[in-house]
Amino acid sequence: MKAIDQLEANPYPVSGPGFDRAAEPVFGNLFRALDALGSRKLTMSELQGLLDSKLHDPGVILRSPADFKLAFDPAKRLASPHEFHLFFGGFRGHTGPSLEAPLAGWGGENGLFARVTDEFDDQTPSNWGDAREIFALWTVKVFSHKNEMFGPVPDSHWASVKHDLTIAVDEGLDAELKAFRSKGVFADPRYRELYRPLVDQLKTTPPGSPARAEAANRLVESFRELDTMLRRGVPISGATAEVQLLETFQAYLKKHGLFGKPWRPDDSIDFGEMYELYMQLHDTGKLTTRERVRSAVESMGLQAMD
């Protein structure tokens, strides 16, 4: 559970201008998670075990250590590149209305890594680690959903969420909270602990009561603040980190004959070797630069953030 929580603990955004190699903090966070497991080389079945353990028992809204159950089957294996976004940015979701376009640079379910590798999207490129394919998909998504990405969320949306949480009864309240859990809202351990007392207050106070309304208001205002932060613009270093991770991950898979083929449970990923490959590719000028990302962001008419 410590490793899983660490995987969700990348900063917002996932990188900053103080790092020469933009993906350094993402690898640093990943290695802290792997250190909790005692190995930097994991099989596909072990990686799937981490994923299954994280997603185990969706009925629990805010999981505690007492709820944690290891879910590992050595015959299973991680099925797709998309699932690696747990390891390169977490499953944390954003708290506002659903988005179809990536919030590049922020990591999680709405980050660029997750959206470019989404096997359920018919626009996903097969060559998802090629910078041209990454920018092409990103551009298509932005032009289709630009207003949805960075336009203000109507007050009526947040008022509706507050109302539903205030009056919901029993199973209805659980359904509202589980919907947020499924979006990854409670994934980040830092926010989860902030939300825990408010969720407890929602579940222990009568529907429509002032105490219930207070908890709903405080929870939704926190959701609103986080959503507003994620819509400010595109953090250039964070977006660059996500592009470079896609490029490096694909290069690693190709090097080991694992790209574009079904993985076996005992196929392994050596994240230490992948990091060495990342440094090599970066230092020889083979990865996308911040300047290239900034140019793309500005050409899409998005707000670039350093």
Salt bridges, closest charged atoms under 4 A:
ASP5 OD2 - ARG192 NH2 2.81
GLU8 OE2 - LYS54 NZ 3.00
GLU24 OE2 - ARG21 NH1 2.92
ASP35 OD1 - ARG40 NH2 3.51
ASP52 OD2 - LYS76 NZ 2.83
GLU109 OE1 - HIS85 NE2 3.52
GLU109 OE1 - ARG115 NH1 4.00
ASP118 OD2 - ARG115 NH2 3.11
ASP121 OD2 - LYS141 NZ 2.57
ASP130 OD2 - ARG132 NH2 2.97
GLU148 OE1 - HIS145 ND1 3.50
ASP155 OD1 - ARG224 NH2 2.23
ASP164 OD1 - HIS163 ND1 3.51
ASP174 OD1 - LYS203 NZ 2.64
ASP188 OD2 - ARG92 NH1 3.92
ASP188 OD2 - ARG190 NH2 2.70
GLU193 OE2 - ARG192 NE 3.73
GLU193 OE2 - ARG196 NH2 3.06
GLU221 OE2 - LYS162 NZ 2.77
ASP227 OD1 - HIS94 NE2 3.13
ASP227 OD2 - ARG231 NE 2.84
ASP267 OD1 - ARG264 NH2 2.83
GLU273 OE2 - LYS255 NZ 3.30
GLU273 OE2 - HIS256 NE2 2.69
ASP283 OD2 - ARG21 NH2 2.77
ASP283 OD1 - HIS282 ND1 2.99
ASP306 OD1 - ARG294 NH2 2.26
